[in-house]
Amino acid sequence: MDGRKPPSGTFASIRPEIAGLPESGILTVANYGREREGLLPLWFGEGDLPTPDFISEAAVRALRDGHTFYTYQRGIPPLREALSDYLHRLYGTEVAVDRITVTSSGMQAIMLTMQALIDPGDELVVVTPVWPNVYSAARIMGGVVRAVPMEAADGRWRLDPDRLFAACGPRTRAVFINSPSNPTGWIMPREDMVRVVEFARARGLWIIADEVYGRFVYDRGPGAVAPSFLEIIGPDDRLIVVNTFSKNWSMTGWRIGWMVAPAELGAAIENLVQFNTSGLPAFLQYGAVTALTEGEAAVAALVERCRGGRDIVCDRLAGIDGLSVAKPEGAFYLFFGVEGEADSIALAKRLIDEAGVGLAPGSAFGAGGEGYLRLCFAGSHAHLTKAMDRLVPILERIAR
Amino acid sequence: MDGRKPPSGTFASIRPEIAGLPESGILTVANYGREREGLLPLWFGEGDLPTPDFISEAAVRALRDGHTFYTYQRGIPPLREALSDYLHRLYGTEVAVDRITVTSSGMQAIMLTMQALIDPGDELVVVTPVWPNVYSAARIMGGVVRAVPMEAADGRWRLDPDRLFAACGPRTRAVFINSPSNPTGWIMPREDMVRVVEFARARGLWIIADEVYGRFVYDRGPGAVAPSFLEIIGPDDRLIVVNTFSKNWSMTGWRIGWMVAPAELGAAIENLVQFNTSGLPAFLQYGAVTALTEGEAAVAALVERCRGGRDIVCDRLAGIDGLSVAKPEGAFYLFFGVEGEADSIALAKRLIDEAGVGLAPGSAFGAGGEGYLRLCFAGSHAHLTKAMDRLVPILERIAR
């Protein structure tokens, strides 16, 4: 042995699926612009409010009480019970505790689902544009993603369910539906959900429902929630619903999510948690319990704030010729098209340079996203107004 | 469509690798005994001290300061810098910040490593007995584990490196070495590490080094640390070192670990973090910074306490005929054999019933573990003494 370095670099010796994972287009743009002085960043999916104190202080109490040991892999019992109660309150349907697992983020709920379902070469059919991490989680497991783009017409986003069904082939294991949608704000109508359930049952497919933005619903009256697959499907159907504490309670930085799955999978999911991260901090979970039991006013206020933010950005952008602005029904993003624009990353960089505003490029969200930009309106109204003051004149110039 | 349930149950429709993941034998026994009144549990790998206040209060301050947003995927810069300094202090070798990634537990560092390296059918060669989660993480990625058992002779655990090399074949991607070892306390000698590095270089293999117990070293003088692959290998070699805050600073419940890998893999690892959990709470990471910068006295006190615990259990068990007691050089477990015992799960259950003491069955730790029991001596001396008072008379009866 002569101690020389190996003949090829280390990067060449990892799995091609991993070496080939694309950098998020959102990060490409954010890395381009994040150090600019005075930049108004609207590219990420979070608002500008820290977690409410009453939630944080519940975690502080639990930490000081010494809840710093290994804990239940599927979440502390009070949190799983509080989630069961919460879902019952929202949807009027029983979701038994043994169907619920607390996870280290909604992202982890998706990754554990991919680990459970996707063998190399298996296909995942995904409604797009979509949060790009879904693609990558499937690819890590050797999966193949088939995209079914929704379409914007007459100021609304729509999906023809028959196109979703037509994309499912013999290697399809699951369909992935994010409603309300990040980035488009589209909400799948309940009658379409019923059709998807019937199709999935007939074909033995899994439905993976990302319902993270289910509370962020506009124009349907106060306290409205988006339709949920939990309302439609039985406890033993092949449904996995993923969700998170991040958005409803301004807890993006806590990394706590949950998943609902058939009870029969409980032991398998417990194993997956064990072998991925071995649970999440018990003391943080006490904060999450408080979010569920005492956080409804905070959710209502945040949704109301986002509704106002939506109106600010839609009102200012809707009148610009050459922009395609479908007012979002839900979530907290405006996904707007710029006519004739074929390179949304270049456009996002130009808006950083010329307007000092950071938006996410539509191409990052997969099929149907190129030519669009995503703007998060979860921040303060003053901040959004200032961003519009900068953006509007430049977009008026660009979108001609 | 008639709305009937799918023809087979949901459990039958997940990946066979996932449906077939074994329940941890440790949990089998813990579930059998955990509700027993007065039971003394020594089965898990943690002590009985909550996290020191000075660490918890640093996290509380960061939480109250509003560090509740999305953060750096590879860890906040002050934590990565503090880890680089810490490793330099311990080993006298430069470990550049761009080689370091903070993870949501040492377990996650292992899982991310498997995702990066293991294609279906790839082999991982593992020195056993070993913490069983390593097997399962490889299996989730479709990997195959080849076990190379160490042997106990003359009161010491040993591994013949040539047996490790002989187990490596054309499909082998990596060797996994946990030193100091959970469960045996074995420490790989530095000269053997050098041989492993030479072999791995020649064959293009990765070394995955689990150095979680590197601070828990006995009989080598105060402040001694176990040899580390970081001292031997260059920054571009195919080495991944996994570690955790759990043991050194009594932070099992915090779920914070780290990994050191070639800098060239930084972007790929960042992607893996993004698509698994998207980082971990920034406010907790400030607690981890404080553990590194102000926690040396706490580590020293904990190691000293474990040394005393080791002496209590070894002194009491060494004299029993029919027990094989190799005094551990490191980590905080005694892994002792019971002559003629072919079912360590049954034996562990019997000790719950007859002694009211909870031990982990050796069979849970893979090849070479059957017939052994693992006892964690990280708890209080009073607790350990009481456990010995109960165990000794019964083991004297059994081990004849």
Contacts between the chains, C-beta under 8 A, distances in Angstrom:
chain1	res1	chain2	res2	distance
A	1	B	198	4.0
A	1	B	201	6.8
A	1	B	202	6.1
A	3	B	198	7.4
A	3	B	201	7.2
A	4	B	201	7.5
A	5	B	201	7.8
A	5	B	234	7.1
A	5	B	236	5.9
A	5	B	237	7.2
A	6	B	201	6.1
A	6	B	204	5.5
A	6	B	237	7.4
A	6	B	238	6.4
A	7	B	204	7.5
A	8	B	204	7.9
A	9	B	236	7.4
A	9	B	264	5.8
A	10	B	236	6.4
A	10	B	237	7.7
A	10	B	238	5.5
A	10	B	261	7.9
A	10	B	262	4.2
A	10	B	264	5.1
A	10	B	265	6.0
A	11	B	262	7.9
A	11	B	264	4.7
A	11	B	265	6.3
A	11	B	268	7.1
A	13	B	204	6.7
A	13	B	206	7.4
A	13	B	238	6.4
A	14	B	116	4.8
A	14	B	117	6.2
A	14	B	265	6.7
A	14	B	268	6.2
A	15	B	115	7.7
A	15	B	116	6.3
A	15	B	117	6.6
A	15	B	118	7.5
A	15	B	119	5.6
A	18	B	115	6.5
A	18	B	116	5.0
A	18	B	268	5.4
A	18	B	271	7.4
A	18	B	272	6.8
A	19	B	268	6.1
A	21	B	268	6.9
A	21	B	271	4.4
A	21	B	272	7.8
A	21	B	275	7.3
A	23	B	267	7.0
A	23	B	271	7.3
A	24	B	274	7.0
A	44	B	70	6.1
A	46	B	69	6.0
A	46	B	70	5.9
A	50	B	66	3.7
A	50	B	68	4.8
A	50	B	69	7.4
A	51	B	63	7.9
A	51	B	66	7.9
A	51	B	68	4.2
A	56	B	63	5.2
A	56	B	64	6.8
A	56	B	68	7.3
A	59	B	63	6.9
A	60	B	60	5.2
A	60	B	63	6.7
A	60	B	64	7.7
A	63	B	51	7.9
A	63	B	56	5.2
A	63	B	59	6.9
A	63	B	60	6.7
A	64	B	56	6.8
A	64	B	60	7.7
A	66	B	50	3.7
A	66	B	51	7.9
A	67	B	253	6.6
A	68	B	50	4.7
A	68	B	51	4.2
A	68	B	56	7.3
A	68	B	250	7.1
A	68	B	251	6.6
A	68	B	252	7.2
A	68	B	253	4.2
A	68	B	254	6.7
A	69	B	46	6.0
A	69	B	50	7.4
A	69	B	252	5.7
A	69	B	253	4.9
A	70	B	44	6.1
A	70	B	46	5.9
A	70	B	252	5.0
A	70	B	253	6.3
A	71	B	253	6.2
A	104	B	104	5.5
A	104	B	255	7.2
A	104	B	277	4.8
A	104	B	280	7.7
A	105	B	277	5.0
A	105	B	278	5.7
A	107	B	274	7.8
A	107	B	275	6.9
A	107	B	276	6.9
A	107	B	277	5.9
A	107	B	278	4.7
A	108	B	276	6.4
A	108	B	277	4.9
A	111	B	275	6.5
A	111	B	276	5.1
A	111	B	277	7.7
A	115	B	15	7.7
A	115	B	18	6.5
A	115	B	140	5.6
A	116	B	14	4.8
A	116	B	15	6.3
A	116	B	18	5.0
A	117	B	14	6.2
A	117	B	15	6.6
A	118	B	15	7.5
A	119	B	15	5.7
A	119	B	142	8.0
A	120	B	120	5.8
A	120	B	142	7.3
A	133	B	274	6.6
A	133	B	275	5.5
A	133	B	278	7.5
A	136	B	271	6.9
A	136	B	274	7.5
A	136	B	275	4.4
A	137	B	275	5.1
A	137	B	276	8.0
A	140	B	115	5.6
A	140	B	272	7.3
A	140	B	275	6.1
A	142	B	119	8.0
A	142	B	120	7.3
A	198	B	1	4.0
A	198	B	3	7.2
A	199	B	1	7.9
A	201	B	1	7.0
A	201	B	3	7.0
A	201	B	4	7.3
A	201	B	5	7.5
A	201	B	6	6.0
A	202	B	1	6.0
A	204	B	6	5.2
A	204	B	7	7.3
A	204	B	8	7.9
A	204	B	13	6.7
A	206	B	13	7.4
A	234	B	5	7.2
A	236	B	5	6.0
A	236	B	9	7.4
A	236	B	10	6.4
A	237	B	5	7.1
A	237	B	6	7.5
A	237	B	10	7.8
A	238	B	6	6.4
A	238	B	10	5.5
A	238	B	13	6.4
A	250	B	68	7.1
A	251	B	68	6.6
A	252	B	68	7.2
A	252	B	69	5.7
A	252	B	70	5.0
A	253	B	67	6.6
A	253	B	68	4.2
A	253	B	69	4.9
A	253	B	70	6.2
A	253	B	71	6.2
A	253	B	281	5.5
A	253	B	282	5.6
A	253	B	283	7.0
A	254	B	68	6.7
A	254	B	281	5.7
A	255	B	104	7.2
A	255	B	277	6.1
A	255	B	278	7.0
A	255	B	279	6.8
A	255	B	280	5.7
A	255	B	281	5.8
A	261	B	10	8.0
A	262	B	10	4.2
A	262	B	11	7.9
A	264	B	9	5.9
A	264	B	10	5.1
A	264	B	11	4.7
A	265	B	10	6.0
A	265	B	11	6.3
A	265	B	14	6.7
A	267	B	23	7.1
A	268	B	11	7.1
A	268	B	14	6.2
A	268	B	18	5.4
A	268	B	19	6.1
A	268	B	21	6.9
A	271	B	18	7.4
A	271	B	21	4.4
A	271	B	23	7.3
A	271	B	136	6.9
A	272	B	18	6.8
A	272	B	21	7.8
A	272	B	140	7.3
A	274	B	24	7.1
A	274	B	107	7.8
A	274	B	133	6.7
A	274	B	136	7.5
A	275	B	21	7.3
A	275	B	107	6.9
A	275	B	111	6.5
A	275	B	133	5.5
A	275	B	136	4.5
A	275	B	137	5.1
A	275	B	140	6.1
A	276	B	107	6.9
A	276	B	108	6.3
A	276	B	111	5.2
A	276	B	276	7.1
A	277	B	104	4.8
A	277	B	105	5.0
A	277	B	107	5.9
A	277	B	108	4.9
A	277	B	111	7.7
A	277	B	255	6.1
A	277	B	277	6.7
A	278	B	105	5.6
A	278	B	107	4.7
A	278	B	133	7.5
A	278	B	255	7.0
A	279	B	255	6.8
A	280	B	104	7.7
A	280	B	255	5.8
A	281	B	253	5.5
A	281	B	254	5.7
A	281	B	255	5.8
A	281	B	284	7.1
A	282	B	253	5.6
A	283	B	253	7.0
A	284	B	281	7.1
